[in-house]
Amino acid sequence: MADTALYGIPNCDSVKRARAWLDAHGVAHRFHDFKKAGVPTDRLDERLSTCGWERVLNRRGTTWRQLDAAVQATVIDAATARAVMLATPSAIKRPVVAWADGSVSVGFDAEAWSARLVDR
């Protein structure tokens, strides 16, 4: 699974757990740091299309809660969510994993990820 990519922010606890899990289970992966490398717009568009903006936008996190209420109120569809996520990468639910088989997962779920290993 050398083509697996994990997208996120290195100091995020969920990203730390995900990276440790991937390493512990021998899943080769590359890490894309949203803070240093930015959010790849083509990848974000794919995630919004396949996963839905409601799944990709993290409305439970600190970043969302710290956004101005007027900005929060603008988010009504994929296009407006995309604009907020590009302007504020920390508003993206993490981690986002693009698995080698072409599938994508949003958020860390050890049970679901373990099932992936059984299936490969």
Z-matrix of the N, CA and C atoms (Angstrom, degrees):
N
C 1 1.443
C 2 1.525 1 111.44
N 3 1.287 2 118.45 1 46.53
C 4 1.456 3 122.46 2 -176.22
C 5 1.522 4 112.51 3 -68.93
N 6 1.304 5 118.91 4 -17.33
C 7 1.458 6 121.04 5 -177.65
C 8 1.525 7 113.00 6 -91.75
N 9 1.299 8 118.23 7 9.13
C 10 1.455 9 121.42 8 178.68
C 11 1.524 10 109.02 9 -73.67
N 12 1.326 11 115.76 10 133.87
C 13 1.467 12 121.03 11 178.90
C 14 1.522 13 109.45 12 -124.15
N 15 1.306 14 115.39 13 133.76
C 16 1.456 15 122.18 14 177.77
C 17 1.528 16 107.46 15 -111.06
N 18 1.321 17 116.15 16 124.22
C 19 1.456 18 122.73 17 -179.18
C 20 1.516 19 109.11 18 -108.80
N 21 1.314 20 115.82 19 135.00
C 22 1.450 21 118.69 20 178.06
C 23 1.509 22 112.56 21 171.48
N 24 1.315 23 114.97 22 -155.22
C 25 1.453 24 124.07 23 -178.09
C 26 1.525 25 106.52 24 -125.93
N 27 1.330 26 118.08 25 127.81
C 28 1.467 27 120.30 26 -170.80
C 29 1.528 28 115.98 27 -59.78
N 30 1.333 29 118.46 28 -30.29
C 31 1.464 30 118.68 29 -178.18
C 32 1.520 31 113.51 30 -88.77
N 33 1.330 32 118.40 31 2.46
C 34 1.464 33 122.88 32 177.49
C 35 1.531 34 109.05 33 -73.74
N 36 1.329 35 117.10 34 129.23
C 37 1.465 36 120.64 35 -178.64
C 38 1.523 37 112.53 36 -59.74
N 39 1.326 38 117.88 37 -40.36
C 40 1.468 39 120.26 38 179.43
C 41 1.529 40 111.13 39 -65.44
N 42 1.311 41 116.26 40 -37.21
C 43 1.469 42 120.08 41 177.96
C 44 1.526 43 109.73 42 -68.26
N 45 1.314 44 117.34 43 -40.91
C 46 1.466 45 120.74 44 177.42
C 47 1.529 46 110.66 45 -59.81
N 48 1.342 47 116.35 46 -45.46
C 49 1.473 48 120.10 47 178.72
C 50 1.523 49 110.77 48 -63.24
N 51 1.323 50 116.95 49 -41.31
C 52 1.461 51 121.40 50 -179.48
C 53 1.522 52 111.24 51 -64.37
N 54 1.318 53 116.66 52 -44.78
C 55 1.467 54 119.92 53 179.51
C 56 1.527 55 110.93 54 -63.16
N 57 1.324 56 116.34 55 -42.12
C 58 1.467 57 120.35 56 178.47
C 59 1.525 58 110.36 57 -64.05
N 60 1.330 59 117.01 58 -41.11
C 61 1.458 60 121.54 59 179.71
C 62 1.531 61 110.08 60 -63.16
N 63 1.303 62 117.25 61 -47.68
C 64 1.468 63 120.72 62 179.82
C 65 1.526 64 110.51 63 -59.94
N 66 1.330 65 116.81 64 -45.06
C 67 1.469 66 120.20 65 178.38
C 68 1.522 67 111.19 66 -62.01
N 69 1.327 68 117.07 67 -46.10
C 70 1.470 69 121.46 68 -177.93
C 71 1.524 70 112.44 69 -63.18
N 72 1.335 71 116.66 70 -28.18
C 73 1.462 72 120.68 71 -179.01
C 74 1.520 73 113.05 72 -100.37
N 75 1.315 74 116.16 73 11.05
C 76 1.461 75 120.79 74 174.69
C 77 1.520 76 114.56 75 67.91
N 78 1.320 77 117.02 76 28.51
C 79 1.465 78 120.47 77 179.07
C 80 1.530 79 108.12 78 -93.60
N 81 1.316 80 115.96 79 106.07
C 82 1.459 81 120.47 80 178.48
C 83 1.525 82 108.38 81 -65.31
N 84 1.301 83 115.95 82 136.68
C 85 1.460 84 120.20 83 -177.81
C 86 1.515 85 110.01 84 -156.22
N 87 1.314 86 114.13 85 161.27
C 88 1.464 87 119.51 86 172.09
C 89 1.527 88 106.39 87 -113.66
N 90 1.326 89 115.09 88 151.61
C 91 1.454 90 121.03 89 -178.55
C 92 1.521 91 109.72 90 -108.61
N 93 1.322 92 116.16 91 130.88
C 94 1.461 93 122.24 92 175.99
C 95 1.514 94 107.49 93 -111.87
N 96 1.317 95 115.75 94 114.39
C 97 1.458 96 123.09 95 -177.60
C 98 1.528 97 109.53 96 -88.46
N 99 1.322 98 116.45 97 112.04
C 100 1.459 99 121.35 98 179.16
C 101 1.534 100 112.07 99 -58.23
N 102 1.320 101 117.08 100 -35.59
C 103 1.467 102 120.89 101 -176.57
C 104 1.525 103 111.11 102 -69.42
N 105 1.333 104 116.82 103 -42.21
C 106 1.467 105 120.37 104 -176.45
C 107 1.522 106 112.77 105 -88.44
N 108 1.319 107 117.45 106 -41.02
C 109 1.469 108 121.27 107 -173.19
C 110 1.524 109 113.08 108 -102.28
N 111 1.323 110 117.01 109 -6.62
C 112 1.456 111 120.35 110 -179.69
C 113 1.521 112 112.45 111 79.53
N 114 1.293 113 114.68 112 178.74
C 115 1.464 114 121.90 113 179.63
C 116 1.525 115 107.54 114 -98.21
N 117 1.335 116 117.32 115 117.05
C 118 1.462 117 118.57 116 177.71
C 119 1.533 118 109.77 117 -68.05
N 120 1.320 119 117.23 118 116.15
C 121 1.461 120 120.52 119 -173.48
C 122 1.522 121 112.18 120 -62.15
N 123 1.335 122 117.33 121 -36.33
C 124 1.462 123 118.75 122 179.13
C 125 1.521 124 110.88 123 -65.13
N 126 1.322 125 117.14 124 -39.44
C 127 1.469 126 120.88 125 178.57
C 128 1.531 127 110.68 126 -69.05
N 129 1.307 128 116.80 127 -41.11
C 130 1.465 129 119.71 128 178.16
C 131 1.523 130 109.92 129 -61.07
N 132 1.321 131 116.71 130 -43.25
C 133 1.466 132 120.41 131 178.62
C 134 1.522 133 111.55 132 -60.73
N 135 1.338 134 116.61 133 -40.56
C 136 1.473 135 120.60 134 176.68
C 137 1.523 136 110.62 135 -62.21
N 138 1.333 137 116.45 136 -44.75
C 139 1.474 138 120.43 137 -178.60
C 140 1.523 139 110.77 138 -64.00
N 141 1.307 140 116.26 139 -41.56
C 142 1.466 141 119.65 140 179.44
C 143 1.521 142 110.20 141 -63.95
N 144 1.319 143 115.91 142 -37.68
C 145 1.461 144 120.80 143 -179.74
C 146 1.526 145 112.07 144 -71.30
N 147 1.321 146 117.34 145 -43.39
C 148 1.471 147 120.48 146 -175.26
C 149 1.527 148 113.49 147 -85.83
N 150 1.327 149 116.62 148 -35.94
C 151 1.465 150 120.00 149 -174.54
C 152 1.527 151 113.48 150 -102.03
N 153 1.329 152 116.43 151 -22.81
C 154 1.460 153 120.44 152 -176.48
C 155 1.515 154 111.16 153 91.21
N 156 1.312 155 116.15 154 140.54
C 157 1.459 156 120.22 155 -176.42
C 158 1.515 157 112.64 156 -65.09
N 159 1.331 158 117.34 157 -30.31
C 160 1.459 159 120.49 158 -179.53
C 161 1.528 160 111.47 159 -65.31
N 162 1.314 161 116.83 160 -30.39
C 163 1.471 162 122.26 161 179.50
C 164 1.528 163 111.03 162 -81.07
N 165 1.318 164 116.66 163 -36.08
C 166 1.464 165 121.05 164 -174.99
C 167 1.530 166 112.30 165 -80.50
N 168 1.305 167 117.81 166 -33.88
C 169 1.465 168 121.63 167 179.17
C 170 1.524 169 109.40 168 -80.88
N 171 1.312 170 116.40 169 125.58
C 172 1.462 171 121.58 170 -178.96
C 173 1.525 172 110.04 171 -92.29
N 174 1.326 173 115.98 172 96.33
C 175 1.464 174 120.43 173 179.86
C 176 1.525 175 112.56 174 -89.00
N 177 1.318 176 116.96 175 1.13
C 178 1.472 177 120.30 176 179.37
C 179 1.524 178 112.29 177 -98.74
N 180 1.315 179 116.61 178 -14.24
C 181 1.456 180 120.67 179 -173.49
C 182 1.515 181 115.04 180 -82.29
N 183 1.307 182 113.88 181 168.56
C 184 1.457 183 122.23 182 179.12
C 185 1.523 184 111.47 183 -59.78
N 186 1.314 185 117.15 184 -40.65
C 187 1.462 186 120.14 185 -178.20
C 188 1.523 187 110.80 186 -58.56
N 189 1.328 188 116.09 187 -45.77
C 190 1.464 189 119.69 188 179.36
C 191 1.525 190 111.08 189 -61.42
N 192 1.319 191 115.66 190 -45.92
C 193 1.463 192 120.03 191 -178.27
C 194 1.528 193 111.90 192 -63.75
N 195 1.339 194 116.92 193 -27.00
C 196 1.466 195 120.55 194 -179.64
C 197 1.527 196 112.96 195 -84.81
N 198 1.332 197 117.24 196 -12.30
C 199 1.458 198 119.63 197 177.06
C 200 1.526 199 110.11 198 -68.66
N 201 1.290 200 114.99 199 146.97
C 202 1.458 201 121.00 200 176.17
C 203 1.532 202 109.64 201 -57.62
N 204 1.307 203 117.20 202 140.63
C 205 1.471 204 121.51 203 -179.63
C 206 1.514 205 111.73 204 -57.42
N 207 1.311 206 117.23 205 -33.62
C 208 1.471 207 120.65 206 178.87
C 209 1.528 208 110.64 207 -65.92
N 210 1.322 209 117.19 208 -37.97
C 211 1.468 210 121.13 209 177.21
C 212 1.523 211 109.35 210 -67.43
N 213 1.313 212 116.77 211 -45.74
C 214 1.464 213 120.54 212 178.42
C 215 1.522 214 110.60 213 -56.98
N 216 1.312 215 116.91 214 -40.75
C 217 1.465 216 121.40 215 -177.23
C 218 1.520 217 112.61 216 -67.17
N 219 1.325 218 117.58 217 -21.31
C 220 1.469 219 120.38 218 179.63
C 221 1.527 220 112.28 219 -74.57
N 222 1.322 221 116.84 220 -18.35
C 223 1.472 222 120.52 221 -175.25
C 224 1.527 223 109.17 222 -81.60
N 225 1.336 224 114.50 223 102.42
C 226 1.461 225 120.18 224 -177.46
C 227 1.523 226 112.88 225 -129.34
N 228 1.347 227 116.74 226 -8.84
C 229 1.463 228 120.48 227 -178.82
C 230 1.526 229 109.35 228 -160.48
N 231 1.317 230 116.71 229 -177.15
C 232 1.464 231 121.36 230 -176.91
C 233 1.525 232 112.21 231 -60.53
N 234 1.309 233 117.24 232 -40.59
C 235 1.465 234 120.17 233 -177.58
C 236 1.531 235 111.83 234 -65.34
N 237 1.310 236 116.85 235 -43.33
C 238 1.458 237 119.49 236 -179.03
C 239 1.536 238 110.69 237 -73.98
N 240 1.310 239 117.42 238 -34.68
C 241 1.469 240 120.52 239 175.31
C 242 1.524 241 109.72 240 -64.99
N 243 1.327 242 116.71 241 -41.04
C 244 1.470 243 122.05 242 178.89
C 245 1.517 244 110.29 243 -58.34
N 246 1.321 245 116.82 244 -45.83
C 247 1.464 246 121.03 245 -179.47
C 248 1.534 247 111.11 246 -59.74
N 249 1.317 248 117.19 247 -43.13
C 250 1.462 249 120.96 248 179.57
C 251 1.527 250 110.02 249 -66.59
N 252 1.331 251 118.03 250 -42.75
C 253 1.463 252 120.72 251 -178.74
C 254 1.525 253 111.92 252 -66.83
N 255 1.317 254 117.81 253 -35.39
C 256 1.464 255 120.11 254 176.78
C 257 1.526 256 110.99 255 -69.47
N 258 1.309 257 116.90 256 -38.71
C 259 1.462 258 121.12 257 179.23
C 260 1.529 259 112.24 258 -74.50
N 261 1.332 260 115.90 259 -30.14
C 262 1.463 261 121.99 260 -176.05
C 263 1.532 262 108.91 261 -135.48
N 264 1.341 263 117.98 262 80.72
C 265 1.463 264 120.94 263 -176.25
C 266 1.529 265 114.65 264 -55.07
N 267 1.319 266 117.02 265 -26.91
C 268 1.469 267 119.86 266 179.56
C 269 1.518 268 112.38 267 -67.42
N 270 1.330 269 117.21 268 -10.95
C 271 1.469 270 120.80 269 177.76
C 272 1.525 271 111.87 270 -81.54
N 273 1.328 272 117.61 271 -4.50
C 274 1.464 273 121.41 272 177.42
C 275 1.519 274 108.30 273 -82.71
N 276 1.327 275 116.30 274 131.41
C 277 1.466 276 120.56 275 177.54
C 278 1.529 277 107.85 276 -63.08
N 279 1.315 278 115.10 277 135.70
C 280 1.456 279 119.79 278 -175.80
C 281 1.519 280 111.17 279 -125.59
N 282 1.320 281 114.56 280 156.16
C 283 1.453 282 128.52 281 -8.55
C 284 1.528 283 111.26 282 -79.71
N 285 1.312 284 114.82 283 159.89
C 286 1.461 285 121.68 284 168.47
C 287 1.521 286 104.99 285 -107.10
N 288 1.324 287 116.30 286 127.47
C 289 1.459 288 120.09 287 179.79
C 290 1.517 289 109.49 288 -120.18
N 291 1.314 290 114.53 289 124.42
C 292 1.463 291 121.51 290 172.65
C 293 1.524 292 104.97 291 -99.45
N 294 1.315 293 115.51 292 104.60
C 295 1.461 294 121.39 293 -175.73
C 296 1.519 295 110.25 294 -75.86
N 297 1.322 296 115.42 295 157.04
C 298 1.465 297 121.87 296 -178.02
C 299 1.523 298 112.40 297 -59.26
N 300 1.327 299 117.51 298 -26.92
C 301 1.472 300 120.31 299 -179.11
C 302 1.530 301 112.77 300 -82.21
N 303 1.341 302 116.58 301 1.35
C 304 1.457 303 120.58 302 178.17
C 305 1.512 304 114.68 303 97.35
N 306 1.316 305 118.17 304 -10.85
C 307 1.464 306 120.55 305 178.87
C 308 1.535 307 109.72 306 -81.21
N 309 1.315 308 114.55 307 165.39
C 310 1.461 309 120.77 308 -177.29
C 311 1.519 310 109.01 309 -132.98
N 312 1.310 311 115.77 310 142.08
C 313 1.460 312 119.90 311 171.82
C 314 1.517 313 108.47 312 -127.90
N 315 1.326 314 114.91 313 149.12
C 316 1.460 315 121.61 314 -179.99
C 317 1.525 316 106.84 315 -122.85
N 318 1.317 317 116.07 316 124.44
C 319 1.455 318 121.14 317 -176.31
C 320 1.520 319 110.98 318 89.89
N 321 1.318 320 115.79 319 157.24
C 322 1.462 321 120.93 320 -179.45
C 323 1.519 322 109.82 321 -94.19
N 324 1.339 323 115.25 322 125.76
C 325 1.456 324 122.42 323 178.70
C 326 1.529 325 107.52 324 -140.56
N 327 1.332 326 116.26 325 94.23
C 328 1.459 327 121.43 326 -174.98
C 329 1.523 328 112.25 327 -57.09
N 330 1.312 329 117.67 328 -38.57
C 331 1.467 330 121.18 329 -179.27
C 332 1.537 331 110.92 330 -64.30
N 333 1.322 332 116.48 331 -48.21
C 334 1.469 333 120.43 332 179.31
C 335 1.519 334 110.65 333 -64.93
N 336 1.313 335 116.59 334 -38.45
C 337 1.466 336 119.67 335 -179.86
C 338 1.531 337 110.35 336 -68.40
N 339 1.325 338 117.33 337 -37.36
C 340 1.473 339 120.14 338 177.09
C 341 1.530 340 110.57 339 -62.98
N 342 1.325 341 117.10 340 -38.53
C 343 1.461 342 121.14 341 177.69
C 344 1.526 343 110.17 342 -61.35
N 345 1.291 344 118.24 343 -33.79
C 346 1.462 345 122.46 344 177.35
C 347 1.529 346 110.60 345 -59.82
N 348 1.337 347 115.41 346 -40.38
C 349 1.460 348 119.85 347 -177.99
C 350 1.525 349 111.37 348 -65.97
N 351 1.312 350 115.67 349 -36.55
C 352 1.467 351 120.69 350 178.85
C 353 1.524 352 109.62 351 -65.88
N 354 1.323 353 116.54 352 -36.44
C 355 1.463 354 122.28 353 -175.93
C 356 1.527 355 113.64 354 -77.35
N 357 1.321 356 117.89 355 -17.20
C 358 1.471 357 117.05 356 -175.34
C 359 1.474 358 114.43 357 -86.40
